[in-house]
């Protein structure tokens, strides 16, 4: 796997889940029990190779604490919903603190875990937004609180949950709840509609890898889910006008 930033990759087998922390030059080997992965969401597995400590810390953390039991209630005010997430962040952080005191894990693990906690909870924001959109036709965009869940923290890419959050955030703020996009899209003015999206992202978001990922995700979703009447020429025109704003060579090569 070509990798450019330290991050975790997930192995899914049967019902089991393994999160491995990898950096450039790593070579990791797993020894897992297939039956254990069939019966457990967070089974035990052995890891060998070079630079294994952080991956072992992650494995032991999931053995210590299963973070998937929290389910926030979406039928609340924005403030109440965000307060619930803040409370859960504090709870998860206290559990992480207890784990670190008992096991003395690597600093890399601690940074990964902090972002895993924060952006795992951030991805509940889309459920809240969708609930009000579907049931009340209200766009609760304020739920995307960038003070609580920053979107310019490039090093947070260590957790893939951060990338998911960037995708959700850019889609909600600049497409689903943007009146200019909605108006142009209804008129079938596709180039102008997505041009306004890219203009707004470039104007309002801090330059860096996080903004590059937002632009990439918006363009990729547009390309993958384009309407039948959207010509390839239109897509090429949009890309040629806005690719100058993406500075990450890897993302540029993928889209090209």
Secondary structure, DSSP 8 states (H G I E B T S, - for coil): ---SS-EEEEEEETTEEEEEEE-TT--EEEE--HHHHHH-SS---EEEESS-HHHHHHHHHHHH--GGG----SSS-HHHHHHHHHHHHHHHHHHHHHHHHHH---HHHHHHHHHHHHHHHHTTHHHHHHHHHHHH----GGGS-TTTS-S--GGGGGSHHHHHHHHHHHHIIIIIT-HHHHHHHHTT-HHHHHHHHHHHHHHHS-SSHHHHHHHHHHHHHHHHT--TT--HHHHHHHHHHHGGG---HHHHHHH-
